[in-house]
Amino acid sequence: MFNKILLASDGSEHAIEAARKAGELAQKGNRPLVTIVYVVDIETSKSDVISSHSLTEVHMIRNQRMKETQEVLEKMDVLSEIIVLKGNPGAEIVKKANKEEYEVVVIGSRGLNALQEMVLGSVSHRVAKGANCPVLIVK
């Protein structure tokens, strides 16, 4: 089915569900590599550091979130890699998807920051509008 899958993840509950769906799509393809993209939002990264004890702790939390996402795919026998980007999540995911011509983007309907979604509009909505390929938004 799809052989070039981009999975946008922030480690949230919806992102874990999106990982399961990306795994199902991958299982129907010819053993594709699922690229997990995590975007460090410049707007919230400063407050993350301030609210934690150290920058190292912030990195450990982010790595744990991505590890959980990757483990979902590993349990499904799906190969994956993790890419970390910095910037506006919606814009960076769209840029990656379009530049590298992914066949599908899989993304959770909501992320970790509900307030930001209400004020700025959801990342998944921005990706759906901007990506040149199908976007599967998972609840």
GULUM-9446 format. One record per residue (C-alpha): residue number from 1; residue in three letters; y, x, z. Coordinates in pm, whole numbers. Layout:
BEGIN
num: NUM; residu: ALA; py: Y; px: X; pz: Z;
...
***
This chain:
BEGIN
num: 1; residu: MET; py: 0; px: 0; pz: 0;
num: 2; residu: PHE; py: 285; px: 226; pz: 128;
num: 3; residu: ASN; py: 243; px: 601; pz: 125;
num: 4; residu: LYS; py: 588; px: 711; pz: 245;
num: 5; residu: ILE; py: 676; px: 533; pz: 570;
num: 6; residu: LEU; py: 981; px: 591; pz: 788;
num: 7; residu: LEU; py: 949; px: 461; pz: 1143;
num: 8; residu: ALA; py: 1277; px: 437; pz: 1333;
num: 9; residu: SER; py: 1217; px: 465; pz: 1706;
num: 10; residu: ASP; py: 1409; px: 494; pz: 2030;
num: 11; residu: GLY; py: 1105; px: 454; pz: 2253;
num: 12; residu: SER; py: 1190; px: 93; pz: 2343;
num: 13; residu: GLU; py: 933; px: -184; pz: 2372;
num: 14; residu: HIS; py: 1031; px: -314; pz: 2028;
num: 15; residu: ALA; py: 998; px: 38; pz: 1884;
num: 16; residu: ILE; py: 643; px: 63; pz: 2019;
num: 17; residu: GLU; py: 560; px: -267; pz: 1846;
num: 18; residu: ALA; py: 717; px: -128; pz: 1529;
num: 19; residu: ALA; py: 492; px: 178; pz: 1562;
num: 20; residu: ARG; py: 185; px: -48; pz: 1568;
num: 21; residu: LYS; py: 301; px: -222; pz: 1250;
num: 22; residu: ALA; py: 378; px: 111; pz: 1082;
num: 23; residu: GLY; py: 28; px: 224; pz: 1176;
num: 24; residu: GLU; py: -122; px: -88; pz: 1019;
num: 25; residu: LEU; py: 72; px: -24; pz: 698;
num: 26; residu: ALA; py: -36; px: 340; pz: 698;
num: 27; residu: GLN; py: -400; px: 245; pz: 741;
num: 28; residu: LYS; py: -378; px: 46; pz: 416;
num: 29; residu: GLY; py: -238; px: 345; pz: 224;
num: 30; residu: ASN; py: -389; px: 676; pz: 120;
num: 31; residu: ARG; py: -357; px: 847; pz: 462;
num: 32; residu: PRO; py: 22; px: 876; pz: 452;
num: 33; residu: LEU; py: 222; px: 1072; pz: 702;
num: 34; residu: VAL; py: 446; px: 840; pz: 904;
num: 35; residu: THR; py: 781; px: 1003; pz: 975;
num: 36; residu: ILE; py: 917; px: 895; pz: 1313;
num: 37; residu: VAL; py: 1294; px: 931; pz: 1322;
num: 38; residu: TYR; py: 1485; px: 931; pz: 1649;
num: 39; residu: VAL; py: 1863; px: 937; pz: 1628;
num: 40; residu: VAL; py: 2059; px: 1072; pz: 1920;
num: 41; residu: ASP; py: 2364; px: 849; pz: 1927;
num: 42; residu: ILE; py: 2670; px: 1069; pz: 1974;
num: 43; residu: GLU; py: 2853; px: 779; pz: 2145;
num: 44; residu: THR; py: 2591; px: 740; pz: 2420;
num: 45; residu: SER; py: 2458; px: 1096; pz: 2452;
num: 46; residu: LYS; py: 2745; px: 1205; pz: 2678;
num: 47; residu: SER; py: 2686; px: 919; pz: 2920;
num: 48; residu: ASP; py: 2311; px: 997; pz: 2916;
num: 49; residu: VAL; py: 2382; px: 1349; pz: 3038;
num: 50; residu: ILE; py: 2633; px: 1230; pz: 3300;
num: 51; residu: SER; py: 2395; px: 967; pz: 3440;
num: 52; residu: SER; py: 2102; px: 1211; pz: 3465;
num: 53; residu: HIS; py: 2067; px: 1528; pz: 3666;
num: 54; residu: SER; py: 2069; px: 1767; pz: 3371;
num: 55; residu: LEU; py: 2054; px: 1809; pz: 2997;
num: 56; residu: THR; py: 1693; px: 1922; pz: 3038;
num: 57; residu: GLU; py: 1608; px: 1590; pz: 3202;
num: 58; residu: VAL; py: 1768; px: 1401; pz: 2911;
num: 59; residu: HIS; py: 1557; px: 1600; pz: 2662;
num: 60; residu: MET; py: 1242; px: 1536; pz: 2865;
num: 61; residu: ILE; py: 1308; px: 1160; pz: 2870;
num: 62; residu: ARG; py: 1371; px: 1153; pz: 2493;
num: 63; residu: ASN; py: 1059; px: 1359; pz: 2425;
num: 64; residu: GLN; py: 848; px: 1127; pz: 2642;
num: 65; residu: ARG; py: 975; px: 824; pz: 2450;
num: 66; residu: MET; py: 880; px: 982; pz: 2119;
num: 67; residu: LYS; py: 545; px: 1100; pz: 2253;
num: 68; residu: GLU; py: 457; px: 739; pz: 2346;
num: 69; residu: THR; py: 546; px: 627; pz: 1993;
num: 70; residu: GLN; py: 342; px: 907; pz: 1839;
num: 71; residu: GLU; py: 43; px: 827; pz: 2066;
num: 72; residu: VAL; py: 33; px: 471; pz: 1931;
num: 73; residu: LEU; py: -15; px: 613; pz: 1582;
num: 74; residu: GLU; py: -266; px: 877; pz: 1697;
num: 75; residu: LYS; py: -483; px: 605; pz: 1854;
num: 76; residu: MET; py: -483; px: 434; pz: 1515;
num: 77; residu: ASP; py: -585; px: 762; pz: 1347;
num: 78; residu: VAL; py: -251; px: 783; pz: 1160;
num: 79; residu: LEU; py: -79; px: 1115; pz: 1100;
num: 80; residu: SER; py: 283; px: 1140; pz: 1207;
num: 81; residu: GLU; py: 573; px: 1377; pz: 1254;
num: 82; residu: ILE; py: 890; px: 1342; pz: 1460;
num: 83; residu: ILE; py: 1238; px: 1410; pz: 1323;
num: 84; residu: VAL; py: 1542; px: 1407; pz: 1555;
num: 85; residu: LEU; py: 1884; px: 1344; pz: 1404;
num: 86; residu: LYS; py: 2230; px: 1313; pz: 1558;
num: 87; residu: GLY; py: 2497; px: 1059; pz: 1473;
num: 88; residu: ASN; py: 2529; px: 686; pz: 1428;
num: 89; residu: PRO; py: 2169; px: 553; pz: 1438;
num: 90; residu: GLY; py: 2207; px: 290; pz: 1164;
num: 91; residu: ALA; py: 2389; px: 522; pz: 926;
num: 92; residu: GLU; py: 2155; px: 817; pz: 985;
num: 93; residu: ILE; py: 1840; px: 609; pz: 933;
num: 94; residu: VAL; py: 1979; px: 463; pz: 609;
num: 95; residu: LYS; py: 2084; px: 808; pz: 488;
num: 96; residu: LYS; py: 1737; px: 953; pz: 560;
num: 97; residu: ALA; py: 1554; px: 658; pz: 401;
num: 98; residu: ASN; py: 1763; px: 663; pz: 84;
num: 99; residu: LYS; py: 1791; px: 1040; pz: 40;
num: 100; residu: GLU; py: 1418; px: 1099; pz: 76;
num: 101; residu: GLU; py: 1318; px: 780; pz: -106;
num: 102; residu: TYR; py: 1092; px: 627; pz: 156;
num: 103; residu: GLU; py: 892; px: 329; pz: 37;
num: 104; residu: VAL; py: 946; px: 128; pz: 356;
num: 105; residu: VAL; py: 1137; px: 154; pz: 682;
num: 106; residu: VAL; py: 981; px: 2; pz: 994;
num: 107; residu: ILE; py: 1215; px: -67; pz: 1285;
num: 108; residu: GLY; py: 1215; px: -272; pz: 1604;
num: 109; residu: SER; py: 1443; px: -573; pz: 1618;
num: 110; residu: ARG; py: 1615; px: -444; pz: 1931;
num: 111; residu: GLY; py: 1655; px: -107; pz: 2091;
num: 112; residu: LEU; py: 1729; px: 25; pz: 2436;
num: 113; residu: ASN; py: 2099; px: -60; pz: 2431;
num: 114; residu: ALA; py: 2141; px: -439; pz: 2428;
num: 115; residu: LEU; py: 2515; px: -422; pz: 2502;
num: 116; residu: GLN; py: 2577; px: -200; pz: 2201;
num: 117; residu: GLU; py: 2383; px: -441; pz: 1980;
num: 118; residu: MET; py: 2600; px: -733; pz: 2093;
num: 119; residu: VAL; py: 2927; px: -547; pz: 2043;
num: 120; residu: LEU; py: 2859; px: -342; pz: 1732;
num: 121; residu: GLY; py: 2580; px: -530; pz: 1556;
num: 122; residu: SER; py: 2218; px: -426; pz: 1561;
num: 123; residu: VAL; py: 2089; px: -103; pz: 1412;
num: 124; residu: SER; py: 1806; px: -294; pz: 1244;
num: 125; residu: HIS; py: 2057; px: -519; pz: 1070;
num: 126; residu: ARG; py: 2252; px: -219; pz: 940;
num: 127; residu: VAL; py: 1933; px: -55; pz: 815;
num: 128; residu: ALA; py: 1821; px: -375; pz: 642;
num: 129; residu: LYS; py: 2155; px: -400; pz: 464;
num: 130; residu: GLY; py: 2184; px: -34; pz: 367;
num: 131; residu: ALA; py: 1835; px: 88; pz: 282;
num: 132; residu: ASN; py: 1725; px: 98; pz: -82;
num: 133; residu: CYS; py: 1368; px: 11; pz: 13;
num: 134; residu: PRO; py: 1200; px: -276; pz: 200;
num: 135; residu: VAL; py: 1273; px: -287; pz: 573;
num: 136; residu: LEU; py: 1022; px: -439; pz: 813;
num: 137; residu: ILE; py: 1195; px: -554; pz: 1132;
num: 138; residu: VAL; py: 944; px: -602; pz: 1411;
num: 139; residu: LYS; py: 994; px: -828; pz: 1715;
***
